Amino acid sequence: MPTILKAREDFLVGLISDTHGVLNPAVMKLFDGVHEIIHAGDIGAPDVLDVLGRIAPVIAVRGNMDGGSWISDLPDVKVVEVGKVILYVLHDLHQLDLDPYAAGFNAIISGHTHRTAIREQNGILYVNPGSASFPGINYAATIALLRISGERLTARIVEI
């Protein structure tokens, strides 16, 4: 069952991944004004979702490093309908086991690699916001902002 947000035409969605239990306070300011936050896994601790939930409603999926009883309600994948677009959220893009075009998805949101990526393939936007807390060597901590205007999607990476 997808999560549905339809009350408006234009949305700003905050994308975050791989916090591993640490939420940089700068994220609060960067996500100011977002309508929804999507966490693409490796959350690390439930308080990360609690803090993000004070900014905007949060949709989250389980990452490969997430464990404990608190994740029992988190799915491995989530379908999110935002206005006129449908997003598919999972932690590891290599676990994608469907054809996003055939399924009617407009974007795939993932994490796992700790490396940012924005690309379009076959009309599908792929966004990895990188790691908000533990980027790799030579990488900055990042989040992403996804602007949805009707059926148009634009994403940008923001360094923390």
PASEBA-1860 file (N, C-alpha, C; in nm, 3 decimals):
! residues 160
1> MPTILKAR> 0.085/-0.118/0.000/0.000/0.000/0.000/0.089/0.124/0.000 ~ 0.074/0.210/-0.097/0.160/0.329/-0.102/0.119/0.435/-0.001 ~ 0.216/0.513/0.039/0.189/0.634/0.116/0.154/0.742/0.015 ~ 0.046/0.818/0.038/-0.002/0.913/-0.061/-0.006/1.054/-0.004 ~ 0.055/1.147/-0.078/0.048/1.290/-0.047/-0.010/1.359/-0.169 ~ -0.130/1.414/-0.159/-0.194/1.471/-0.277/-0.253/1.609/-0.255 ~ -0.235/1.669/-0.144/-0.307/1.791/-0.111/-0.257/1.914/-0.187 ~ -0.149/1.902/-0.263/-0.093/2.018/-0.331/-0.035/1.977/-0.466
9> EDFLVGLI> 0.008/2.073/-0.543/0.067/2.050/-0.675/0.219/2.047/-0.668 ~ 0.278/2.129/-0.581/0.423/2.139/-0.568/0.468/2.090/-0.431 ~ 0.573/2.009/-0.432/0.625/1.951/-0.308/0.776/1.968/-0.303 ~ 0.828/1.980/-0.183/0.971/1.972/-0.159/0.991/1.857/-0.061 ~ 1.068/1.758/-0.105/1.091/1.638/-0.026/1.238/1.632/0.012 ~ 1.264/1.614/0.141/1.401/1.596/0.188/1.439/1.450/0.179 ~ 1.556/1.423/0.121/1.605/1.286/0.107/1.730/1.271/0.192 ~ 1.734/1.163/0.270/1.847/1.139/0.359/1.871/0.989/0.367
17> SDTHGVLN> 1.995/0.952/0.391/2.028/0.810/0.403/2.153/0.794/0.487 ~ 2.172/0.675/0.536/2.296/0.634/0.601/2.339/0.728/0.713 ~ 2.247/0.752/0.805/2.278/0.834/0.922/2.348/0.751/1.030 ~ 2.325/0.621/1.032/2.391/0.530/1.126/2.384/0.580/1.270 ~ 2.269/0.633/1.308/2.245/0.674/1.446/2.289/0.814/1.482 ~ 2.344/0.887/1.385/2.394/1.022/1.411/2.324/1.119/1.316 ~ 2.262/1.221/1.371/2.196/1.321/1.289/2.261/1.456/1.312 ~ 2.330/1.505/1.212/2.396/1.635/1.219/2.288/1.742/1.240
25> PAVMKLFD> 2.304/1.831/1.338/2.204/1.935/1.363/2.179/2.025/1.242 ~ 2.274/2.035/1.150/2.256/2.119/1.030/2.144/2.066/0.941 ~ 2.114/1.937/0.953/2.007/1.879/0.872/1.874/1.947/0.902 ~ 1.853/1.984/1.027/1.728/2.049/1.067/1.706/2.175/0.983 ~ 1.810/2.254/0.967/1.798/2.378/0.891/1.784/2.349/0.741 ~ 1.859/2.252/0.691/1.854/2.219/0.548/1.717/2.166/0.507 ~ 1.650/2.098/0.600/1.518/2.043/0.571/1.404/2.137/0.610 ~ 1.436/2.258/0.654/1.332/2.354/0.689/1.246/2.382/0.566
33> GVHEIIHA> 1.117/2.364/0.578/1.025/2.391/0.468/0.991/2.270/0.381 ~ 1.052/2.153/0.409/1.015/2.036/0.329/0.877/1.987/0.372 ~ 0.807/1.924/0.279/0.674/1.872/0.308/0.679/1.728/0.357 ~ 0.788/1.660/0.326/0.804/1.519/0.360/0.953/1.489/0.365 ~ 0.991/1.392/0.446/1.130/1.346/0.451/1.129/1.197/0.421 ~ 1.218/1.156/0.333/1.235/1.014/0.303/1.374/0.973/0.349 ~ 1.379/0.872/0.437/1.506/0.817/0.484/1.524/0.682/0.414 ~ 1.632/0.671/0.337/1.656/0.551/0.256/1.742/0.447/0.327
41> GDIGAPDV> 1.728/0.436/0.457/1.786/0.325/0.531/1.922/0.349/0.593 ~ 1.963/0.250/0.673/2.077/0.260/0.764/2.057/0.380/0.856 ~ 1.942/0.378/0.920/1.900/0.483/1.012/1.986/0.479/1.138 ~ 2.001/0.361/1.195/2.090/0.342/1.307/2.029/0.353/1.444 ~ 1.929/0.435/1.462/1.865/0.452/1.593/1.728/0.518/1.573 ~ 1.629/0.478/1.653/1.495/0.533/1.635/1.486/0.683/1.660 ~ 1.574/0.738/1.743/1.566/0.881/1.771/1.597/0.966/1.647 ~ 1.669/0.909/1.551/1.693/0.981/1.425/1.559/1.010/1.357
49> LDVLGRIA> 1.472/0.910/1.351/1.340/0.929/1.290/1.254/1.023/1.374 ~ 1.267/1.016/1.506/1.190/1.105/1.594/1.228/1.251/1.569 ~ 1.357/1.279/1.560/1.402/1.416/1.537/1.358/1.464/1.399 ~ 1.376/1.380/1.298/1.331/1.419/1.163/1.181/1.442/1.160 ~ 1.107/1.364/1.237/0.961/1.377/1.242/0.914/1.509/1.302 ~ 1.001/1.580/1.370/0.966/1.712/1.421/0.972/1.818/1.311 ~ 1.038/1.784/1.202/1.048/1.875/1.088/0.931/1.855/0.992 ~ 0.907/1.729/0.958/0.803/1.693/0.860/0.773/1.545/0.875
57> PVIAVRGN> 0.663/1.498/0.819/0.636/1.354/0.822/0.751/1.277/0.757 ~ 0.782/1.160/0.813/0.895/1.080/0.767/0.848/0.946/0.714 ~ 0.903/0.910/0.600/0.886/0.778/0.543/1.025/0.716/0.542 ~ 1.038/0.594/0.594/1.170/0.532/0.604/1.164/0.385/0.566 ~ 1.275/0.338/0.513/1.293/0.196/0.486/1.412/0.145/0.566 ~ 1.415/0.017/0.585/1.521/-0.049/0.661/1.645/-0.063/0.573 ~ 1.762/-0.038/0.634/1.889/-0.060/0.566/1.953/-0.189/0.613 ~ 2.060/-0.229/0.547/2.126/-0.354/0.582/2.194/-0.350/0.719
65> MDGGSWIS> 2.220/-0.231/0.771/2.284/-0.218/0.902/2.184/-0.190/1.014 ~ 2.056/-0.177/0.980/1.954/-0.152/1.081/1.915/-0.283/1.149 ~ 1.915/-0.282/1.281/1.878/-0.400/1.356/1.810/-0.362/1.486 ~ 1.750/-0.459/1.549/1.681/-0.436/1.676/1.531/-0.435/1.659 ~ 1.462/-0.439/1.770/1.316/-0.448/1.766/1.251/-0.323/1.709 ~ 1.317/-0.207/1.719/1.257/-0.083/1.672/1.235/-0.080/1.521 ~ 1.301/-0.165/1.446/1.284/-0.164/1.300/1.174/-0.259/1.251 ~ 1.107/-0.325/1.343/1.008/-0.424/1.301/0.897/-0.366/1.215
73> DLPDVKVV> 0.867/-0.239/1.231/0.763/-0.176/1.150/0.815/-0.113/1.022 ~ 0.947/-0.116/1.001/1.004/-0.055/0.880/1.009/-0.157/0.767 ~ 0.957/-0.119/0.651/0.963/-0.211/0.536/1.100/-0.207/0.469 ~ 1.126/-0.305/0.387/1.248/-0.307/0.305/1.236/-0.212/0.187 ~ 1.114/-0.197/0.138/1.087/-0.105/0.027/0.957/-0.030/0.056 ~ 0.942/0.084/-0.006/0.820/0.163/0.015/0.785/0.234/-0.115 ~ 0.659/0.232/-0.149/0.606/0.308/-0.262/0.540/0.433/-0.205 ~ 0.581/0.549/-0.258/0.531/0.676/-0.208/0.473/0.754/-0.324
81> EVGKVILY> 0.346/0.787/-0.315/0.280/0.868/-0.417/0.277/1.013/-0.368 ~ 0.343/1.100/-0.442/0.351/1.241/-0.406/0.292/1.321/-0.521 ~ 0.174/1.376/-0.499/0.108/1.448/-0.606/0.085/1.356/-0.724 ~ 0.145/1.390/-0.839/0.126/1.313/-0.962/0.238/1.215/-0.991 ~ 0.332/1.200/-0.897/0.445/1.109/-0.921/0.448/0.997/-0.818 ~ 0.514/0.889/-0.857/0.528/0.773/-0.769/0.676/0.744/-0.751 ~ 0.717/0.740/-0.624/0.855/0.714/-0.588/0.867/0.573/-0.532 ~ 0.977/0.508/-0.562/1.006/0.376/-0.507/1.131/0.392/-0.421
89> VLHDLHQL> 1.121/0.357/-0.294/1.229/0.379/-0.199/1.282/0.243/-0.152 ~ 1.413/0.226/-0.159/1.480/0.109/-0.107/1.621/0.149/-0.065 ~ 1.685/0.066/0.014/1.817/0.104/0.063/1.926/0.081/-0.042 ~ 1.933/-0.039/-0.093/2.041/-0.079/-0.184/1.986/-0.093/-0.325 ~ 2.027/-0.006/-0.413/1.979/-0.008/-0.551/2.003/-0.143/-0.618 ~ 2.108/-0.213/-0.576/2.137/-0.344/-0.635/2.032/-0.449/-0.597 ~ 1.946/-0.416/-0.503/1.837/-0.506/-0.464/1.708/-0.478/-0.542 ~ 1.713/-0.384/-0.635/1.596/-0.351/-0.715/1.560/-0.473/-0.799
97> DLDPYAAG> 1.443/-0.529/-0.778/1.405/-0.653/-0.844/1.282/-0.637/-0.934 ~ 1.267/-0.517/-0.988/1.156/-0.492/-1.079/1.199/-0.391/-1.184 ~ 1.119/-0.379/-1.287/1.143/-0.279/-1.391/1.067/-0.153/-1.350 ~ 1.140/-0.047/-1.307/1.069/0.073/-1.259/0.982/0.138/-1.366 ~ 1.022/0.130/-1.491/0.942/0.188/-1.599/0.811/0.112/-1.613 ~ 0.819/-0.020/-1.619/0.699/-0.103/-1.633/0.607/-0.088/-1.512 ~ 0.666/-0.065/-1.395/0.586/-0.050/-1.273/0.523/0.088/-1.261 ~ 0.566/0.182/-1.346/0.507/0.316/-1.344/0.570/0.412/-1.245
105> FNAIISGH> 0.690/0.383/-1.200/0.757/0.472/-1.105/0.824/0.588/-1.179 ~ 0.823/0.703/-1.115/0.888/0.822/-1.170/1.030/0.839/-1.118 ~ 1.055/0.787/-0.997/1.187/0.800/-0.937/1.216/0.684/-0.844 ~ 1.345/0.653/-0.833/1.395/0.553/-0.740/1.486/0.626/-0.642 ~ 1.456/0.612/-0.513/1.536/0.673/-0.408/1.608/0.561/-0.334 ~ 1.741/0.572/-0.324/1.819/0.469/-0.256/1.932/0.532/-0.177 ~ 2.004/0.449/-0.104/2.119/0.493/-0.027/2.229/0.389/-0.040 ~ 2.284/0.345/0.073/2.377/0.234/0.086/2.522/0.263/0.049
113> THRTAIRE> 2.548/0.330/-0.061/2.685/0.345/-0.108/2.761/0.458/-0.040 ~ 2.689/0.547/0.027/2.745/0.668/0.089/2.797/0.765/-0.016 ~ 2.762/0.744/-0.140/2.803/0.833/-0.250/2.679/0.891/-0.316 ~ 2.684/1.021/-0.340/2.570/1.087/-0.402/2.558/1.047/-0.549 ~ 2.436/1.046/-0.596/2.412/1.019/-0.738/2.277/1.075/-0.777 ~ 2.275/1.142/-0.888/2.150/1.184/-0.951/2.166/1.152/-1.098 ~ 2.078/1.068/-1.149/2.084/1.035/-1.291/1.944/1.000/-1.340 ~ 1.927/1.012/-1.469/1.801/0.972/-1.530/1.830/0.860/-1.628
121> QNGILYVN> 1.745/0.760/-1.625/1.758/0.647/-1.717/1.619/0.602/-1.758 ~ 1.593/0.599/-1.887/1.463/0.557/-1.940/1.347/0.636/-1.879 ~ 1.371/0.765/-1.854/1.266/0.851/-1.799/1.246/0.837/-1.649 ~ 1.329/0.758/-1.583/1.320/0.739/-1.438/1.435/0.815/-1.373 ~ 1.406/0.895/-1.270/1.507/0.968/-1.196/1.557/0.879/-1.082 ~ 1.688/0.862/-1.074/1.751/0.785/-0.966/1.826/0.884/-0.878 ~ 1.797/0.879/-0.745/1.863/0.971/-0.653/1.916/0.892/-0.533 ~ 2.045/0.913/-0.505/2.106/0.864/-0.383/2.160/0.988/-0.312
129> PGSASFPG> 2.106/1.021/-0.193/2.149/1.143/-0.125/2.286/1.132/-0.058 ~ 2.352/1.017/-0.068/2.480/0.998/-0.001/2.459/0.969/0.145 ~ 2.562/0.991/0.226/2.552/0.968/0.370/2.547/1.101/0.442 ~ 2.447/1.115/0.527/2.432/1.239/0.604/2.526/1.243/0.724 ~ 2.588/1.132/0.759/2.669/1.128/0.880/2.808/1.069/0.862 ~ 2.822/0.969/0.776/2.950/0.900/0.761/2.986/0.882/0.615 ~ 3.021/0.991/0.548/3.058/0.978/0.407/3.191/0.904/0.395 ~ 3.218/0.858/0.275/3.346/0.791/0.251/3.460/0.891/0.246
137> INYAATIA> 3.579/0.840/0.237/3.698/0.925/0.225/3.684/1.010/0.099 ~ 3.716/1.137/0.112/3.708/1.235/0.003/3.565/1.271/-0.036 ~ 3.468/1.238/0.049/3.329/1.275/0.023/3.278/1.358/0.140 ~ 3.191/1.452/0.110/3.127/1.532/0.214/3.000/1.463/0.262 ~ 2.956/1.494/0.384/2.826/1.451/0.432/2.721/1.529/0.352 ~ 2.616/1.460/0.309/2.518/1.522/0.219/2.376/1.474/0.248 ~ 2.283/1.553/0.198/2.142/1.517/0.187/2.101/1.558/0.046 ~ 1.977/1.533/0.008/1.928/1.580/-0.121/1.791/1.642/-0.102
145> LLRISGER> 1.757/1.731/-0.191/1.624/1.792/-0.195/1.561/1.757/-0.328 ~ 1.440/1.707/-0.323/1.366/1.668/-0.442/1.247/1.761/-0.458 ~ 1.245/1.837/-0.565/1.134/1.927/-0.596/1.041/1.854/-0.693 ~ 0.914/1.850/-0.658/0.813/1.788/-0.743/0.712/1.895/-0.780 ~ 0.703/1.924/-0.908/0.607/2.022/-0.961/0.525/1.953/-1.067 ~ 0.405/1.914/-1.029/0.323/1.835/-1.121/0.390/1.701/-1.143 ~ 0.429/1.676/-1.268/0.500/1.552/-1.301/0.650/1.575/-1.319 ~ 0.694/1.696/-1.296/0.835/1.730/-1.315/0.912/1.710/-1.184
153> LTARIVEI> 1.026/1.640/-1.194/1.111/1.612/-1.079/1.248/1.675/-1.100 ~ 1.297/1.746/-1.001/1.434/1.796/-1.003/1.496/1.768/-0.866 ~ 1.618/1.720/-0.868/1.687/1.688/-0.744/1.819/1.761/-0.739 ~ 1.861/1.794/-0.618/1.994/1.851/-0.600/2.052/1.800/-0.471 ~ 2.184/1.783/-0.474/2.258/1.738/-0.357/2.302/1.862/-0.278 ~ 2.294/1.853/-0.146/2.334/1.964/-0.060/2.436/1.911/0.041 ~ 2.553/1.973/0.045/2.653/1.935/0.146/2.612/1.988/0.281 ~ 2.637/1.908/0.383/2.604/1.947/0.520/2.721/2.024/0.578
END
